[in-house]
Amino acid sequence: MSKHERDEYFKERAGTDEARFHVVPHDEGNWAVKKEGVDEPQCTTDSKSEAVEEAKRLAKEAGTMAYIHDQDGKINSQHNYED
């Protein structure tokens, strides 16, 4: 998938019930759970494992996916809760 295709994919889902949740590095060593298309994090935590658990919980409730990024921003893993 090209960068343009990926940007369009996320743009189409932003702010919808299909938006995915992402665990990403945040300020000063913290981690954030962000929903696609929303600038403000759903939450921030001191540890990546806490952020992962919260992202998985939110994705499961929403019937969508959780993407787990590494410190460099690359996707490490994904959890699919789509029906």
Jmol script that loads the backbone (N, CA, C; Angstrom):
load data "model"
ATOM      1  N   MET A   1       0.854  -1.182   0.000  1.00  0.00           N
ATOM      2  CA  MET A   1       0.000   0.000   0.000  1.00  0.00           C
ATOM      3  C   MET A   1       0.896   1.240   0.000  1.00  0.00           C
ATOM      4  N   SER A   2       0.648   2.153  -0.927  1.00  0.00           N
ATOM      5  CA  SER A   2       1.442   3.376  -0.995  1.00  0.00           C
ATOM      6  C   SER A   2       1.040   4.327   0.135  1.00  0.00           C
ATOM      7  N   LYS A   3       1.859   5.326   0.374  1.00  0.00           N
ATOM      8  CA  LYS A   3       1.548   6.320   1.412  1.00  0.00           C
ATOM      9  C   LYS A   3       0.228   7.014   1.107  1.00  0.00           C
ATOM     10  N   HIS A   4      -0.011   7.358  -0.139  1.00  0.00           N
ATOM     11  CA  HIS A   4      -1.260   8.015  -0.527  1.00  0.00           C
ATOM     12  C   HIS A   4      -2.462   7.108  -0.246  1.00  0.00           C
ATOM     13  N   GLU A   5      -2.350   5.839  -0.630  1.00  0.00           N
ATOM     14  CA  GLU A   5      -3.445   4.889  -0.383  1.00  0.00           C
ATOM     15  C   GLU A   5      -3.694   4.725   1.112  1.00  0.00           C
ATOM     16  N   ARG A   6      -2.610   4.649   1.889  1.00  0.00           N
ATOM     17  CA  ARG A   6      -2.738   4.515   3.340  1.00  0.00           C
ATOM     18  C   ARG A   6      -3.399   5.761   3.931  1.00  0.00           C
ATOM     19  N   ASP A   7      -2.992   6.943   3.487  1.00  0.00           N
ATOM     20  CA  ASP A   7      -3.601   8.190   3.978  1.00  0.00           C
ATOM     21  C   ASP A   7      -5.088   8.237   3.650  1.00  0.00           C
ATOM     22  N   GLU A   8      -5.460   7.833   2.451  1.00  0.00           N
ATOM     23  CA  GLU A   8      -6.875   7.810   2.057  1.00  0.00           C
ATOM     24  C   GLU A   8      -7.662   6.796   2.885  1.00  0.00           C
ATOM     25  N   TYR A   9      -7.068   5.654   3.137  1.00  0.00           N
ATOM     26  CA  TYR A   9      -7.690   4.602   3.945  1.00  0.00           C
ATOM     27  C   TYR A   9      -8.026   5.144   5.336  1.00  0.00           C
ATOM     28  N   PHE A  10      -7.056   5.798   5.970  1.00  0.00           N
ATOM     29  CA  PHE A  10      -7.287   6.348   7.304  1.00  0.00           C
ATOM     30  C   PHE A  10      -8.265   7.517   7.263  1.00  0.00           C
ATOM     31  N   LYS A  11      -8.187   8.337   6.226  1.00  0.00           N
ATOM     32  CA  LYS A  11      -9.083   9.493   6.101  1.00  0.00           C
ATOM     33  C   LYS A  11     -10.541   9.043   6.003  1.00  0.00           C
ATOM     34  N   GLU A  12     -10.792   7.973   5.268  1.00  0.00           N
ATOM     35  CA  GLU A  12     -12.152   7.465   5.102  1.00  0.00           C
ATOM     36  C   GLU A  12     -12.752   6.991   6.425  1.00  0.00           C
ATOM     37  N   ARG A  13     -11.923   6.478   7.324  1.00  0.00           N
ATOM     38  CA  ARG A  13     -12.403   5.922   8.580  1.00  0.00           C
ATOM     39  C   ARG A  13     -12.347   6.907   9.746  1.00  0.00           C
ATOM     40  N   ALA A  14     -11.611   7.979   9.575  1.00  0.00           N
ATOM     41  CA  ALA A  14     -11.428   8.946  10.662  1.00  0.00           C
ATOM     42  C   ALA A  14     -12.755   9.447  11.183  1.00  0.00           C
ATOM     43  N   GLY A  15     -12.890   9.401  12.485  1.00  0.00           N
ATOM     44  CA  GLY A  15     -14.087   9.919  13.127  1.00  0.00           C
ATOM     45  C   GLY A  15     -15.326   9.059  12.954  1.00  0.00           C
ATOM     46  N   THR A  16     -15.188   7.879  12.385  1.00  0.00           N
ATOM     47  CA  THR A  16     -16.329   6.985  12.198  1.00  0.00           C
ATOM     48  C   THR A  16     -16.247   5.845  13.204  1.00  0.00           C
ATOM     49  N   ASP A  17     -17.265   5.023  13.238  1.00  0.00           N
ATOM     50  CA  ASP A  17     -17.251   3.850  14.101  1.00  0.00           C
ATOM     51  C   ASP A  17     -16.217   2.823  13.642  1.00  0.00           C
ATOM     52  N   GLU A  18     -15.740   2.963  12.406  1.00  0.00           N
ATOM     53  CA  GLU A  18     -14.739   2.037  11.876  1.00  0.00           C
ATOM     54  C   GLU A  18     -13.313   2.480  12.181  1.00  0.00           C
ATOM     55  N   ALA A  19     -13.150   3.647  12.821  1.00  0.00           N
ATOM     56  CA  ALA A  19     -11.815   4.149  13.129  1.00  0.00           C
ATOM     57  C   ALA A  19     -11.097   3.174  14.051  1.00  0.00           C
ATOM     58  N   ARG A  20      -9.838   2.982  13.794  1.00  0.00           N
ATOM     59  CA  ARG A  20      -9.028   2.065  14.591  1.00  0.00           C
ATOM     60  C   ARG A  20      -8.349   2.808  15.736  1.00  0.00           C
ATOM     61  N   PHE A  21      -7.843   2.050  16.697  1.00  0.00           N
ATOM     62  CA  PHE A  21      -7.108   2.603  17.823  1.00  0.00           C
ATOM     63  C   PHE A  21      -5.628   2.261  17.661  1.00  0.00           C
ATOM     64  N   HIS A  22      -4.767   3.223  17.970  1.00  0.00           N
ATOM     65  CA  HIS A  22      -3.329   3.062  17.809  1.00  0.00           C
ATOM     66  C   HIS A  22      -2.622   3.357  19.126  1.00  0.00           C
ATOM     67  N   VAL A  23      -1.680   2.487  19.491  1.00  0.00           N
ATOM     68  CA  VAL A  23      -0.789   2.749  20.620  1.00  0.00           C
ATOM     69  C   VAL A  23       0.476   3.346  20.024  1.00  0.00           C
ATOM     70  N   VAL A  24       0.785   4.576  20.439  1.00  0.00           N
ATOM     71  CA  VAL A  24       1.920   5.300  19.864  1.00  0.00           C
ATOM     72  C   VAL A  24       2.752   5.946  20.960  1.00  0.00           C
ATOM     73  N   PRO A  25       4.059   6.164  20.684  1.00  0.00           N
ATOM     74  CA  PRO A  25       4.886   6.880  21.657  1.00  0.00           C
ATOM     75  C   PRO A  25       4.321   8.278  21.879  1.00  0.00           C
ATOM     76  N   HIS A  26       4.432   8.761  23.118  1.00  0.00           N
ATOM     77  CA  HIS A  26       3.915  10.078  23.482  1.00  0.00           C
ATOM     78  C   HIS A  26       5.024  10.859  24.194  1.00  0.00           C
ATOM     79  N   ASP A  27       4.720  12.027  24.675  1.00  0.00           N
ATOM     80  CA  ASP A  27       5.702  12.903  25.313  1.00  0.00           C
ATOM     81  C   ASP A  27       6.487  12.217  26.425  1.00  0.00           C
ATOM     82  N   GLU A  28       7.781  12.485  26.462  1.00  0.00           N
ATOM     83  CA  GLU A  28       8.667  12.109  27.563  1.00  0.00           C
ATOM     84  C   GLU A  28       8.556  10.654  27.996  1.00  0.00           C
ATOM     85  N   GLY A  29       8.579   9.746  27.042  1.00  0.00           N
ATOM     86  CA  GLY A  29       8.592   8.327  27.362  1.00  0.00           C
ATOM     87  C   GLY A  29       7.246   7.710  27.671  1.00  0.00           C
ATOM     88  N   ASN A  30       6.187   8.491  27.624  1.00  0.00           N
ATOM     89  CA  ASN A  30       4.851   7.947  27.846  1.00  0.00           C
ATOM     90  C   ASN A  30       4.318   7.347  26.555  1.00  0.00           C
ATOM     91  N   TRP A  31       3.177   6.671  26.671  1.00  0.00           N
ATOM     92  CA  TRP A  31       2.497   6.083  25.525  1.00  0.00           C
ATOM     93  C   TRP A  31       1.075   6.603  25.468  1.00  0.00           C
ATOM     94  N   ALA A  32       0.539   6.701  24.270  1.00  0.00           N
ATOM     95  CA  ALA A  32      -0.821   7.204  24.086  1.00  0.00           C
ATOM     96  C   ALA A  32      -1.644   6.213  23.287  1.00  0.00           C
ATOM     97  N   VAL A  33      -2.944   6.205  23.560  1.00  0.00           N
ATOM     98  CA  VAL A  33      -3.903   5.482  22.744  1.00  0.00           C
ATOM     99  C   VAL A  33      -4.662   6.546  21.964  1.00  0.00           C
ATOM    100  N   LYS A  34      -4.565   6.469  20.640  1.00  0.00           N
ATOM    101  CA  LYS A  34      -5.228   7.457  19.787  1.00  0.00           C
ATOM    102  C   LYS A  34      -6.202   6.768  18.844  1.00  0.00           C
ATOM    103  N   LYS A  35      -7.332   7.407  18.642  1.00  0.00           N
ATOM    104  CA  LYS A  35      -8.309   6.938  17.667  1.00  0.00           C
ATOM    105  C   LYS A  35      -8.042   7.675  16.361  1.00  0.00           C
ATOM    106  N   GLU A  36      -8.103   6.955  15.260  1.00  0.00           N
ATOM    107  CA  GLU A  36      -7.864   7.579  13.953  1.00  0.00           C
ATOM    108  C   GLU A  36      -8.763   8.788  13.770  1.00  0.00           C
ATOM    109  N   GLY A  37      -8.157   9.874  13.296  1.00  0.00           N
ATOM    110  CA  GLY A  37      -8.906  11.082  12.996  1.00  0.00           C
ATOM    111  C   GLY A  37      -9.144  11.993  14.176  1.00  0.00           C
ATOM    112  N   VAL A  38      -8.657  11.619  15.354  1.00  0.00           N
ATOM    113  CA  VAL A  38      -8.828  12.434  16.552  1.00  0.00           C
ATOM    114  C   VAL A  38      -7.442  12.853  17.033  1.00  0.00           C
ATOM    115  N   ASP A  39      -7.224  14.165  17.170  1.00  0.00           N
ATOM    116  CA  ASP A  39      -5.907  14.656  17.562  1.00  0.00           C
ATOM    117  C   ASP A  39      -5.550  14.323  19.008  1.00  0.00           C
ATOM    118  N   GLU A  40      -6.502  14.507  19.908  1.00  0.00           N
ATOM    119  CA  GLU A  40      -6.243  14.263  21.318  1.00  0.00           C
ATOM    120  C   GLU A  40      -6.260  12.767  21.621  1.00  0.00           C
ATOM    121  N   PRO A  41      -5.309  12.290  22.417  1.00  0.00           N
ATOM    122  CA  PRO A  41      -5.305  10.866  22.780  1.00  0.00           C
ATOM    123  C   PRO A  41      -6.534  10.484  23.596  1.00  0.00           C
ATOM    124  N   GLN A  42      -6.966   9.252  23.444  1.00  0.00           N
ATOM    125  CA  GLN A  42      -8.029   8.705  24.286  1.00  0.00           C
ATOM    126  C   GLN A  42      -7.519   8.618  25.719  1.00  0.00           C
ATOM    127  N   CYS A  43      -6.243   8.266  25.854  1.00  0.00           N
ATOM    128  CA  CYS A  43      -5.594   8.234  27.164  1.00  0.00           C
ATOM    129  C   CYS A  43      -4.089   8.203  26.964  1.00  0.00           C
ATOM    130  N   THR A  44      -3.346   8.508  28.029  1.00  0.00           N
ATOM    131  CA  THR A  44      -1.893   8.365  28.036  1.00  0.00           C
ATOM    132  C   THR A  44      -1.522   7.540  29.268  1.00  0.00           C
ATOM    133  N   THR A  45      -0.434   6.791  29.151  1.00  0.00           N
ATOM    134  CA  THR A  45       0.014   5.940  30.254  1.00  0.00           C
ATOM    135  C   THR A  45       1.533   6.014  30.379  1.00  0.00           C
ATOM    136  N   ASP A  46       2.026   5.553  31.516  1.00  0.00           N
ATOM    137  CA  ASP A  46       3.467   5.501  31.747  1.00  0.00           C
ATOM    138  C   ASP A  46       4.107   4.297  31.065  1.00  0.00           C
ATOM    139  N   SER A  47       3.300   3.278  30.793  1.00  0.00           N
ATOM    140  CA  SER A  47       3.886   2.069  30.197  1.00  0.00           C
ATOM    141  C   SER A  47       3.152   1.677  28.916  1.00  0.00           C
ATOM    142  N   LYS A  48       3.905   1.067  28.034  1.00  0.00           N
ATOM    143  CA  LYS A  48       3.336   0.600  26.773  1.00  0.00           C
ATOM    144  C   LYS A  48       2.307  -0.492  27.033  1.00  0.00           C
ATOM    145  N   SER A  49       2.580  -1.379  27.980  1.00  0.00           N
ATOM    146  CA  SER A  49       1.656  -2.493  28.236  1.00  0.00           C
ATOM    147  C   SER A  49       0.285  -1.994  28.689  1.00  0.00           C
ATOM    148  N   GLU A  50       0.246  -0.933  29.499  1.00  0.00           N
ATOM    149  CA  GLU A  50      -1.040  -0.355  29.912  1.00  0.00           C
ATOM    150  C   GLU A  50      -1.780   0.214  28.708  1.00  0.00           C
ATOM    151  N   ALA A  51      -1.049   0.898  27.833  1.00  0.00           N
ATOM    152  CA  ALA A  51      -1.652   1.475  26.638  1.00  0.00           C
ATOM    153  C   ALA A  51      -2.190   0.383  25.716  1.00  0.00           C
ATOM    154  N   VAL A  52      -1.452  -0.707  25.594  1.00  0.00           N
ATOM    155  CA  VAL A  52      -1.882  -1.820  24.746  1.00  0.00           C
ATOM    156  C   VAL A  52      -3.187  -2.409  25.276  1.00  0.00           C
ATOM    157  N   GLU A  53      -3.254  -2.639  26.564  1.00  0.00           N
ATOM    158  CA  GLU A  53      -4.474  -3.202  27.155  1.00  0.00           C
ATOM    159  C   GLU A  53      -5.672  -2.282  26.939  1.00  0.00           C
ATOM    160  N   GLU A  54      -5.471  -0.979  27.098  1.00  0.00           N
ATOM    161  CA  GLU A  54      -6.565  -0.022  26.902  1.00  0.00           C
ATOM    162  C   GLU A  54      -6.987   0.026  25.440  1.00  0.00           C
ATOM    163  N   ALA A  55      -6.038   0.023  24.518  1.00  0.00           N
ATOM    164  CA  ALA A  55      -6.368   0.046  23.086  1.00  0.00           C
ATOM    165  C   ALA A  55      -7.142  -1.205  22.693  1.00  0.00           C
ATOM    166  N   LYS A  56      -6.729  -2.344  23.201  1.00  0.00           N
ATOM    167  CA  LYS A  56      -7.422  -3.593  22.910  1.00  0.00           C
ATOM    168  C   LYS A  56      -8.844  -3.568  23.469  1.00  0.00           C
ATOM    169  N   ARG A  57      -9.003  -3.037  24.668  1.00  0.00           N
ATOM    170  CA  ARG A  57     -10.332  -2.943  25.272  1.00  0.00           C
ATOM    171  C   ARG A  57     -11.246  -2.045  24.434  1.00  0.00           C
ATOM    172  N   LEU A  58     -10.729  -0.871  24.052  1.00  0.00           N
ATOM    173  CA  LEU A  58     -11.522   0.069  23.254  1.00  0.00           C
ATOM    174  C   LEU A  58     -11.872  -0.526  21.892  1.00  0.00           C
ATOM    175  N   ALA A  59     -10.916  -1.178  21.258  1.00  0.00           N
ATOM    176  CA  ALA A  59     -11.150  -1.777  19.940  1.00  0.00           C
ATOM    177  C   ALA A  59     -12.174  -2.904  20.029  1.00  0.00           C
ATOM    178  N   LYS A  60     -12.084  -3.694  21.079  1.00  0.00           N
ATOM    179  CA  LYS A  60     -13.030  -4.794  21.257  1.00  0.00           C
ATOM    180  C   LYS A  60     -14.443  -4.247  21.444  1.00  0.00           C
ATOM    181  N   GLU A  61     -14.589  -3.214  22.283  1.00  0.00           N
ATOM    182  CA  GLU A  61     -15.904  -2.591  22.501  1.00  0.00           C
ATOM    183  C   GLU A  61     -16.472  -2.014  21.210  1.00  0.00           C
ATOM    184  N   ALA A  62     -15.599  -1.431  20.381  1.00  0.00           N
ATOM    185  CA  ALA A  62     -16.031  -0.773  19.145  1.00  0.00           C
ATOM    186  C   ALA A  62     -16.143  -1.750  17.974  1.00  0.00           C
ATOM    187  N   GLY A  63     -15.641  -2.975  18.132  1.00  0.00           N
ATOM    188  CA  GLY A  63     -15.660  -3.932  17.028  1.00  0.00           C
ATOM    189  C   GLY A  63     -14.756  -3.513  15.896  1.00  0.00           C
ATOM    190  N   THR A  64     -13.571  -3.012  16.240  1.00  0.00           N
ATOM    191  CA  THR A  64     -12.634  -2.531  15.239  1.00  0.00           C
ATOM    192  C   THR A  64     -11.256  -3.139  15.512  1.00  0.00           C
ATOM    193  N   MET A  65     -10.179  -2.438  15.205  1.00  0.00           N
ATOM    194  CA  MET A  65      -8.829  -2.980  15.352  1.00  0.00           C
ATOM    195  C   MET A  65      -7.973  -2.090  16.235  1.00  0.00           C
ATOM    196  N   ALA A  66      -6.962  -2.709  16.834  1.00  0.00           N
ATOM    197  CA  ALA A  66      -5.947  -1.988  17.600  1.00  0.00           C
ATOM    198  C   ALA A  66      -4.595  -2.240  16.944  1.00  0.00           C
ATOM    199  N   TYR A  67      -3.873  -1.169  16.672  1.00  0.00           N
ATOM    200  CA  TYR A  67      -2.536  -1.262  16.090  1.00  0.00           C
ATOM    201  C   TYR A  67      -1.528  -0.836  17.149  1.00  0.00           C
ATOM    202  N   ILE A  68      -0.504  -1.648  17.331  1.00  0.00           N
ATOM    203  CA  ILE A  68       0.521  -1.370  18.322  1.00  0.00           C
ATOM    204  C   ILE A  68       1.799  -0.958  17.594  1.00  0.00           C
ATOM    205  N   HIS A  69       2.252   0.261  17.857  1.00  0.00           N
ATOM    206  CA  HIS A  69       3.449   0.800  17.210  1.00  0.00           C
ATOM    207  C   HIS A  69       4.650   0.654  18.132  1.00  0.00           C
ATOM    208  N   ASP A  70       5.849   0.630  17.546  1.00  0.00           N
ATOM    209  CA  ASP A  70       7.066   0.603  18.353  1.00  0.00           C
ATOM    210  C   ASP A  70       7.536   2.036  18.609  1.00  0.00           C
ATOM    211  N   GLN A  71       8.662   2.170  19.269  1.00  0.00           N
ATOM    212  CA  GLN A  71       9.192   3.489  19.631  1.00  0.00           C
ATOM    213  C   GLN A  71       9.450   4.357  18.406  1.00  0.00           C
ATOM    214  N   ASP A  72       9.729   3.735  17.260  1.00  0.00           N
ATOM    215  CA  ASP A  72      10.000   4.477  16.022  1.00  0.00           C
ATOM    216  C   ASP A  72       8.739   4.772  15.217  1.00  0.00           C
ATOM    217  N   GLY A  73       7.582   4.332  15.722  1.00  0.00           N
ATOM    218  CA  GLY A  73       6.325   4.605  15.039  1.00  0.00           C
ATOM    219  C   GLY A  73       5.874   3.525  14.070  1.00  0.00           C
ATOM    220  N   LYS A  74       6.676   2.491  13.878  1.00  0.00           N
ATOM    221  CA  LYS A  74       6.299   1.405  12.976  1.00  0.00           C
ATOM    222  C   LYS A  74       5.330   0.458  13.685  1.00  0.00           C
ATOM    223  N   ILE A  75       4.407  -0.104  12.914  1.00  0.00           N
ATOM    224  CA  ILE A  75       3.431  -1.029  13.492  1.00  0.00           C
ATOM    225  C   ILE A  75       4.122  -2.348  13.830  1.00  0.00           C
ATOM    226  N   ASN A  76       4.020  -2.744  15.098  1.00  0.00           N
ATOM    227  CA  ASN A  76       4.579  -4.014  15.589  1.00  0.00           C
ATOM    228  C   ASN A  76       3.585  -5.144  15.435  1.00  0.00           C
ATOM    229  N   SER A  77       2.341  -4.861  15.834  1.00  0.00           N
ATOM    230  CA  SER A  77       1.317  -5.902  15.818  1.00  0.00           C
ATOM    231  C   SER A  77      -0.051  -5.267  15.689  1.00  0.00           C
ATOM    232  N   GLN A  78      -1.038  -6.094  15.415  1.00  0.00           N
ATOM    233  CA  GLN A  78      -2.413  -5.627  15.325  1.00  0.00           C
ATOM    234  C   GLN A  78      -3.335  -6.668  15.929  1.00  0.00           C
ATOM    235  N   HIS A  79      -4.444  -6.189  16.461  1.00  0.00           N
ATOM    236  CA  HIS A  79      -5.452  -7.054  17.079  1.00  0.00           C
ATOM    237  C   HIS A  79      -6.782  -6.729  16.414  1.00  0.00           C
ATOM    238  N   ASN A  80      -7.405  -7.739  15.826  1.00  0.00           N
ATOM    239  CA  ASN A  80      -8.626  -7.542  15.055  1.00  0.00           C
ATOM    240  C   ASN A  80      -9.839  -7.996  15.860  1.00  0.00           C
ATOM    241  N   TYR A  81     -10.744  -7.046  16.124  1.00  0.00           N
ATOM    242  CA  TYR A  81     -11.988  -7.343  16.839  1.00  0.00           C
ATOM    243  C   TYR A  81     -13.204  -7.053  15.972  1.00  0.00           C
ATOM    244  N   GLU A  82     -12.988  -6.979  14.661  1.00  0.00           N
ATOM    245  CA  GLU A  82     -14.092  -6.726  13.745  1.00  0.00           C
ATOM    246  C   GLU A  82     -14.990  -7.941  13.691  1.00  0.00           C
ATOM    247  N   ASP A  83     -16.281  -7.696  13.600  1.00  0.00           N
ATOM    248  CA  ASP A  83     -17.249  -8.803  13.548  1.00  0.00           C
ATOM    249  C   ASP A  83     -17.261  -9.488  12.214  1.00  0.00           C
TER     250      ASP A  83
END
end "model"
wireframe off; spacefill off
backbone 0.3
color backbone group
